[in-house]
Amino acid sequence: MRVAYTKYDGSLHWHHDMRYLGEDQHGVWLGAPAGTFTQRGDEPPIRWDHNNVVLVPRDRWWTAAFTAEPAECEVYCDITTPARWPHDGEVTMVDLDLDVLRLWPDHSVMLDDEDEFEEHQVRYGYPAEVISQARMAAAWLMQAVSDGTEPFASGYQEWLGRLGRLASEGDLGCRTGSAGVDSAGA
């Protein structure tokens, strides 16, 4: 499955291939094993060092990436427009800059890139509704990730486990790496 985040002007942001893992009450779960390439815009690709699963919720203003230990970031939530599925095998959303992170090993939760959010409101001309929805999503995520509202407590572990089993069986269609490519965490 192709995952493509864009900026508000339509320019390509982070994009990569992931494997469809399934769906539950929280949304669609996608996975990428360690070694999968990701790319920001047309910059050189980088390789993830850890297994990652991404939750793409239905009609919500965010996505959430969960990384297997020992990555420095356990949970990485991007504030985005609601996901669109323009073609079979593709999901896209607009990245609105704000991020909610839960870090290893202390599980501290932080809101990141507020300065970028402020700058891009002007640069891209975010409508008032987009600004309001982004702020509400960030506030909700700060609380949910902090207090362990599912799937942020342990629900994502099932999906990381499923990804691990598929990876060990060699049953993943993601573009994975070779030597000489830079690495990245979540």
Stockholm file with secondary structure:
# STOCKHOLM 1.0

chainA/1-186         MRVAYTKYDGSLHWHHDMRYLGEDQHGVWLGAPAGTFTQRGDEPPIRWDHNNVVLVPRDRWWTAAFTAEPAECEVYCDITTPARWPHDGEVTMVDLDLDVLRLWPDHSVMLDDEDEFEEHQVRYGYPAEVISQARMAAAWLMQAVSDGTEPFASGYQEWLGRLGRLASEGDLGCRTGSAGVDSAGA
#=GR chainA/1-186 SS CEEEEECTTSCEEEEEECEEEEEETTEEEEEECTTBEEEETTSCCEEESSCEEEEECTTCSEEEEEECTTCSEEEEEEEESCCEEEETTEEEEEEEEEEEEEETTTCCEEEECHHHHHHHHHHTTCCHHHHHHHHHHHHHHHHHHHHTCTTTTTHHHHHHHHHHHHHHTTCCCSCBCCTTSCEECC
#=GC SS_cons         CEEEEECTTSCEEEEEECEEEEEETTEEEEEECTTBEEEETTSCCEEESSCEEEEECTTCSEEEEEECTTCSEEEEEEEESCCEEEETTEEEEEEEEEEEEEETTTCCEEEECHHHHHHHHHHTTCCHHHHHHHHHHHHHHHHHHHHTCTTTTTHHHHHHHHHHHHHHTTCCCSCBCCTTSCEECC
//
